[in-house]
Protein backbone atom coordinates (compact mmCIF):
# COMPACT_ATOMS: atom_id res chain seq x y z
CA UNK A 1 0.00 0.00 0.00
CA UNK A 2 1.30 3.46 -0.92
CA UNK A 3 -0.63 6.23 0.87
CA UNK A 4 0.53 9.65 2.07
CA UNK A 5 -1.53 12.24 3.95
CA UNK A 6 -0.11 15.75 4.39
CA UNK A 7 -1.29 19.01 5.88
CA UNK A 8 0.76 22.10 5.18
CA UNK A 9 0.99 25.51 3.59
CA UNK A 10 1.88 26.27 -0.01
CA UNK A 11 5.35 27.82 -0.23
CA UNK A 12 4.38 29.66 -3.44
CA UNK A 13 1.54 29.78 -5.96
CA UNK A 14 1.09 26.45 -7.78
CA UNK A 15 2.81 26.17 -11.16
CA UNK A 16 0.27 24.84 -13.66
CA UNK A 17 0.94 23.63 -17.17
CA UNK A 18 -1.25 21.79 -19.63
CA UNK A 19 -0.14 18.69 -21.50
CA UNK A 20 0.08 18.83 -25.28
CA UNK A 21 -2.32 17.09 -27.61
CA UNK A 22 -6.02 16.62 -28.21
CA UNK A 23 -6.98 15.92 -24.60
CA UNK A 24 -4.80 18.41 -22.70
CA UNK A 25 -4.54 17.71 -18.97
CA UNK A 26 -3.70 20.18 -16.20
CA UNK A 27 -0.49 19.39 -14.30
CA UNK A 28 -0.12 21.46 -11.11
CA UNK A 29 3.20 21.36 -9.27
CA UNK A 30 3.57 22.87 -5.81
CA UNK A 31 5.48 22.50 -2.57
CA UNK A 32 3.89 22.08 0.85
CA UNK A 33 5.68 23.20 4.01
CA UNK A 34 4.65 20.54 6.54
CA UNK A 35 5.50 21.22 10.18
CA UNK A 36 7.23 18.39 11.99
CA UNK A 37 5.18 17.01 14.82
CA UNK A 38 7.88 17.14 17.48
CA UNK A 39 10.59 19.64 18.21
CA UNK A 40 13.58 19.56 20.49
CA UNK A 41 13.23 21.58 23.70
CA UNK A 42 14.37 25.17 23.21
CA UNK A 43 14.36 24.97 19.40
CA UNK A 44 11.95 26.38 16.86
CA UNK A 45 9.71 23.89 15.11
CA UNK A 46 11.00 22.62 11.79
CA UNK A 47 9.19 21.94 8.56
CA UNK A 48 9.70 19.56 5.66
CA UNK A 49 9.22 20.95 2.15
CA UNK A 50 7.45 18.28 0.13
CA UNK A 51 7.06 18.36 -3.66
CA UNK A 52 3.54 17.56 -4.85
CA UNK A 53 1.81 17.20 -8.20
CA UNK A 54 -1.89 17.14 -9.11
CA UNK A 55 -3.27 16.05 -12.48
CA UNK A 56 -6.50 16.74 -14.36
CA UNK A 57 -9.45 18.04 -12.30
CA UNK A 58 -7.33 18.08 -9.14
CA UNK A 59 -4.74 20.25 -10.94
CA UNK A 60 -7.43 22.65 -12.14
CA UNK A 61 -8.87 22.83 -8.61
CA UNK A 62 -5.45 23.73 -7.17
CA UNK A 63 -4.88 26.34 -9.88
CA UNK A 64 -8.25 28.02 -9.28
CA UNK A 65 -8.52 28.04 -5.49
CA UNK A 66 -5.04 27.83 -3.90
CA UNK A 67 -2.37 30.53 -3.51
CA UNK A 68 0.88 30.93 -1.59
CA UNK A 69 0.45 30.58 2.19
CA UNK A 70 -2.87 28.74 2.07
CA UNK A 71 -3.25 25.60 4.17
CA UNK A 72 -4.13 22.36 2.38
CA UNK A 73 -4.84 18.74 3.29
CA UNK A 74 -3.66 16.31 0.64
CA UNK A 75 -4.02 12.55 0.36
CA UNK A 76 -2.10 10.75 -2.34
CA UNK A 77 0.72 8.38 -3.13
CA UNK A 78 4.50 8.66 -3.15
CA UNK A 79 6.08 8.38 -6.58
CA UNK A 80 9.79 8.24 -7.33
CA UNK A 81 11.49 8.82 -10.64
CA UNK A 82 14.66 10.01 -12.29
CA UNK A 83 15.87 12.00 -15.27
CA UNK A 84 19.16 13.13 -16.74
CA UNK A 85 19.74 16.88 -16.46
CA UNK A 86 21.44 19.10 -19.04
CA UNK A 87 24.84 18.42 -17.44
CA UNK A 88 24.42 14.67 -17.99
CA UNK A 89 23.87 13.91 -14.30
CA UNK A 90 21.12 11.57 -13.17
CA UNK A 91 18.65 13.34 -10.85
CA UNK A 92 16.32 11.34 -8.59
CA UNK A 93 12.89 12.74 -7.71
CA UNK A 94 10.26 12.02 -5.07
CA UNK A 95 6.79 13.57 -5.39
CA UNK A 96 3.43 13.11 -3.74
CA UNK A 97 0.81 12.55 -6.45
CA UNK A 98 -2.41 14.10 -5.17
CA UNK A 99 -5.55 11.98 -5.23
CA UNK A 100 -7.68 14.08 -2.84
CA UNK A 101 -7.22 17.75 -1.89
CA UNK A 102 -9.18 19.80 0.65
CA UNK A 103 -9.00 23.21 2.27
CA UNK A 104 -7.54 23.05 5.78
CA UNK A 105 -8.87 26.39 7.01
CA UNK A 106 -11.76 28.73 6.39
CA UNK A 107 -11.65 31.95 4.38
CA UNK A 108 -11.62 34.03 7.57
CA UNK A 109 -8.42 32.29 8.67
CA UNK A 110 -6.62 33.07 5.43
CA UNK A 111 -7.81 29.97 3.60
CA UNK A 112 -9.80 29.34 0.45
CA UNK A 113 -13.56 28.89 0.42
CA UNK A 114 -16.26 26.77 1.99
CA UNK A 115 -15.96 24.08 -0.68
CA UNK A 116 -13.94 20.91 -0.38
CA UNK A 117 -12.70 18.88 -3.32
CA UNK A 118 -12.79 15.13 -2.91
CA UNK A 119 -12.14 12.94 -5.91
CA UNK A 120 -14.34 14.33 -8.67
CA UNK A 121 -17.08 15.95 -6.61
CA UNK A 122 -17.54 19.01 -4.41
CA UNK A 123 -19.68 19.24 -1.35
CA UNK A 124 -20.61 22.25 0.75
CA UNK A 125 -19.16 22.27 4.26
CA UNK A 126 -20.80 24.95 6.42
CA UNK A 127 -18.74 26.84 8.95
CA UNK A 128 -19.44 26.17 12.65
CA UNK A 129 -20.88 29.10 14.55
CA UNK A 130 -18.14 31.39 15.76
CA UNK A 131 -20.36 32.68 18.59
CA UNK A 132 -19.43 29.79 20.87
CA UNK A 133 -15.75 29.86 19.89
CA UNK A 134 -15.31 26.11 20.49
CA UNK A 135 -16.39 24.86 17.04
CA UNK A 136 -19.63 23.28 18.32
CA UNK A 137 -23.14 24.31 17.34
CA UNK A 138 -25.34 25.78 20.04
CA UNK A 139 -28.30 23.44 20.81
CA UNK A 140 -31.38 25.29 22.12
CA UNK A 141 -32.64 24.59 25.65
CA UNK A 142 -35.56 22.18 26.07
CA UNK A 143 -34.69 19.99 23.09
CA UNK A 144 -33.13 17.16 25.17
CA UNK A 145 -36.12 14.82 24.82
CA UNK A 146 -35.94 15.02 21.01
CA UNK A 147 -32.34 13.84 20.81
CA UNK A 148 -31.75 10.11 20.20
CA UNK A 149 -29.27 9.91 23.09
CA UNK A 150 -28.88 11.36 26.60
N, C-alpha and C positions, 0 to 999 in steps of 0.2 A: 504494500500500500504506500502511496506517495501523496501525502496531504500536508499542506502548510497553511497555517492561519496566522495572519499578521494584523496588528493595529499600530498605525503610525501616521506621521504627517508627511505630506509631499515636500520634498526639498526644493522643488521648482515646478513650474507648470509642466504638465505632461507634453511630451514630444510625440505628435501624431503624424503618421504618414499613411498613405493608401497604396495598397499593392497595385501593380500594373495588370492590365488585361480587362477582359469583358466583365468579370465579376470582382471589381475592386473591393478589398477588405481593409478596414481600418486596423492599424497596428499602433497602439499607444504604448510608449516606453516612459517609465517614470521610476523615481527612487523614493522609497519610504524610509524615514528616520524612525526606527523602532527602539524605544527606550528599553534598556536591559532591566530585568525585574529586580535584581539585587545590586547593591552598591557597597563598596567597602566603607567602613566607618570613617567619617571625616573627608570623604571624597565626593565630588559631584557625580550625579548619575551619568552613565555613558549610554550611547545609542549605537546601534548597528545600522548601516546604510545599505538597504537591500534593493537590488535591481529587480524591477517587475515589468511584465509586458501583458497587455490585454488585447485580444483580437476581436474583430467583428463588432457586434452590438455592444459588448463590454468596452471595447476601445472607443466607440462613439460616445458611450455614456461618460467615460472618464474625460474625454475631450470637452464635452458640453458642460459638465457640472463640477469638475474639480480644478482647483488652482493651487499654487504654492501656499504651503502652510495649513491647508485643510487636512482634517483628520479622517482617515479611511480605515475600514475593516475589509480585509481581503482574504478569501479562501482560494487556494489553488494548489498547484503541484510544482515541485522543484524540477527544473530541467537544466541539464548541463550540455555544453557544446564546446566547439573550438573552431578557430579560423586562423589563417595565416595573414598577418598584417603586411603593410607595404614594405617593411624592412625584412620580410622573410621569416619572422619569428612566429612560432605557434602561440596563440593566445587562447587560454581556457576561460569559459564563461559559465556563470551560474545565475539563472533567473528564476523568479517565481512567475509561472504562467497563471494569470487570474482566471478563475472559473466563476467566482461570485464576489461582487463588490458592493459595499454598503457605506452610507454616511455614518461616521462615528460620533457626530455631535450635531446639535441643531443650528439653525441659521444664527440665532441670537448669540451663540457661543463661538461664532466665527466659522461655522460649517456651511454646508450646502443648502439643501432644502428638506422638506418633509417627506420626500420620496426615497424609497430604498430600491436598489436594483438587485434582483436575485434571479440568476439564470436569464430567462428571456421575458420576464414579466416585472411589472412595477406594482407595488401596493402602497396605499396611503398609510402612514404611521402617525397618528396624532400625537401632539406634544402633551406631556402630563401637565397638570395645572401648576403654575409656578407660585400660586398663592400659599400652598402648604410648604413649599421649599424642600420637601423630602422625596419628591418624585411620585407620590401616591395620590390617587384621586380622593377627594373628600366625599364620604358617604353620608347622606343626610340622616339626622336622628330619627328614630322610630321605624326604621326599615329592617331592623334585625330579624323580625319574624318572616320576612320575605326571602332572606338569604338561604341557600341550600345547606349551610353549615353554621355552627355556633362556636 
